[in-house]
């Protein structure tokens, strides 16, 4: 989130999707600077979330394949 302060500067913070806590990014002179930092951090979190989702999908796939192998072996 980017907010304009009474001083005219722009404060930036973002919520960590893992810990659910707010992370203070900094205060900037322009909205563009603040937005750039916010978007960069947002992209970083999106990449981490995608890696976690892909790891879960891979794990679930391997569990399914292993379960399928066990079922074939026992029949």
Secondary structure, DSSP 8 states (H G I E B T S, - for coil): -EEE-TTS-EEEEEE-TTT--EEEEEEESSHHHHHHHHHHHHHHHHHHHHHHHHHHHHHHHHHHHHHHHHHHHH-
